[in-house]
Amino acid sequence: MMILLDHIGKRYNYEWVFRHLNFRFETGNPTAIVGANGSGKSTLLQILAGSMLPTEGQLHYQETNGQPVPANDFYRHVSFTAPYVELIEEFTPLESLKLISRFRELWPGLSLTEITDWVQLPLTARQKPIRYLSSGMQQRVKLALAFFIQSAVLLLDEPCTNLDKEGVSTYHRLIAHFTRNRILIIASNRPEEYDMCSNILSIEAFKPASPSGHHTR
């Protein structure tokens, strides 16, 4: 699959977050979106996911064979996680996976138990309501819900948030085993989260200059 950005821009009120962003995301070429805090990394990721509209420009989604994917159908091809994504706190991790499996296909050949094994979720945590899990365990659940949905596009916003050293190693194993035939896009300013990316997109390069000559925040 391919995602083409054609002069994308996003404005809040009178302030442009970024403008004239042209880029191509492709399967097999993982890309990191980098920039300072508040620079617009998460905004761009949400635009790519289809949950936010750009102020200007167009996005084009294409299958590998060049067949266009209608924007309204793109949600079927993407999985996404971010620190601001809310989990259903009354559900256990296994119940969360079971629920999402009613709407999206999960990774073929893996049981729910095997998925929780991959994210190193302890047995005692799998049957607990998510509200009682630590922030690090909740992040592992979020990674499971992102990586193990069958999707052509995987969007990760600060994926190692709240993870300890072992959790970061688990994240890298997931990247190594479950991203080969996907468009992988990571928004981060922590190299350990995107050191596998062959492309770097700096959001700062698309900040319009203010009339005074300074860049907007």
C-alpha positions, 0 to 999 in steps of 0.5 A: 500500500501507499499513502501520498500527501499532496501539499498537506497543511493543518491550521488551528484558528489562525496558526498553521501547524505545518504547510505544503507537506509532500511525502510518500509512505510505502510498504517496506520503508518505515518512517519516523515523524520527528520534531519537538513536543507540540510541533504537530507529530500527533496531528499529522498521525491523526490526519494519516489515520483519517480521524482528523481532516487537513485544512488544505491539501489532499491524501491519496491511498493506493493499493500495491497494484495502484488501485485507489482506496477510497478515503471512507474505506481507509479505516479498514486498512489501519491500526493505531495507538497513542498515549491519548487512546482510551481503553475500556477500563472495565474490560480485561485485556483478553476481553478487549481483544475479543471485542476488537475481533468482532469488528476487525480480523486479528493476526492469523494463526495466533490465539488471544493467549498467544497475542498476550504472550507476545506483549509479555502480559503476565498471566495475573494481568490478563484477567484483571480489569484494565483499570487495575493494571499499571500504566506499563501494562496498559501500554502493552495492551495498547500495543497488542491492539495495534500490532495484532489487528490485521492492517496494511498500515500501522501508526504508532505515536510514542509507542514506548510510553510508560514501558520499562527496559523489558517493555522496550525490548518487547516492542522491538521484537514486535517490530521485527516480527509483525511489520514486514508487509506494512506501512509503518509510521512512528511519531516520536522524538526518542531514537529507541522508538524509531531506530529501525526507520529508514526514512525520517520526516521532520515536521519542523521543516514544514513550519511556515515562517511568521511575519516577524520571520520567526517560525510558529510553534 
